[in-house]
């Protein structure tokens, strides 16, 4: 580990980097800023937006879907989704009173993240001094790594907490988080729409055209492992909206080895920017073999929580061409480490953006500002406004992308008095 604990005369552990210069070089922290802090308090709440549309909206509705009180299963995909948007929100207050907000990409079971933070992590970190958010990340990772909690909800909670701490430090230092992570962040970048969620092909084409009118340059569509049906869908969209510059395809891990090879060829013929999540997320060997085949580039990474999970996937023989870490699962700290590992292996990074509201989206966009400029940034149009008046964000979509807001932290302010209608009591 790069960390050690110093027991202070005040009876506290001070968590520090044993080799701070080496570590800060690795994650490119802006050394002109002070990133040390002490946490006064931390708390997490479970939010649910029961009057909002589902993640899928009307896409592929009534095709054998199964719906429960909270969950829905879409025909053709194995993954469960929330019937309506749910998320864990985290508030961190530093010892000087500065408040930061964080959010995990945990649409299923956000109450688990809240419980972990409120009942476990809070007791471990409140009142403690940390040299940097990286020291906090490593400290909490170390507390449970020997028990095998190296992924899942423990890391989701850690990601949300990490985002909140960086937000607070950025506010205290009067700097956007991107400028703390890298002294030269991008001031603006373009995005692609994540999902074209309308019921019919005609409606989907019209929806894409509406976005093209705003300057949008790309869109990603969600397909099953049925390559014939997928190419028919893609051909229809490309013919209906020929002015869109880039298309991406995501099959949500539903291809067999044979259909993945076929899809790689067919989607490659159609010049898709990348073919995302073709095989099961544990299938390292299958992805390594698939990357060698002709066709579209292979993209994945949203299911990794830490540097320790992803490193073997980018080493030779690599299992992907495009790396997509999800900030709601990595936090800022490990995102920077993971991006560095991928870059040293010759692989470009573009952040994944899953489900979440304005806090999670703002964190992702801060990371996009320090990512390489090779890819459009994923954008979940329609999700960031679920907090309505309770959230004031500096991130405003225009002309196909975003401009890094001149706001400290992640660029979002939360009005706590307006959160009550969305809070789920446990």
Buried (B, 14 or more C-beta within 10 A) or exposed (E): EBBEBEEEEEEBBBBBBEEBEEBBEBBBBBEEBEBEBBBBBBEBBBBBBEEBBBBBBBBBBEEEEEEEEBBBBBEBBEEBBBBBBBBBBBBBBBBEEBBBBBBBBBBBBBBBBBBBBBEBBBEBBBBBBBBBBBBBBBBBBEBBBEEEBBBBBBBBBBBBBBBBBBBBBBBBBEBBBBBBBBBEBBEEBBBBBBBBBBEEBEBBBBBBBEBBEEEBBBBBBBBBBBBEEBBEBBEBBBEBBEEBBBBBBBBBBBBBBEBBBBBBBBBBEEEBBBBBBBBBEEBBEBBBBBBEBEBBBBBBBBBBBBBBBBBEBBEEEBBBBBBBBBBBBBBBBBBBBBBBBBBEBEBBBBBBBBBBBBBBBBBBBBBBBBBEEEBBBBBBBBBBEBBBEBBEBBBEBEEBBBBBBEBBBBBBBBEEEEBEEBEEEE
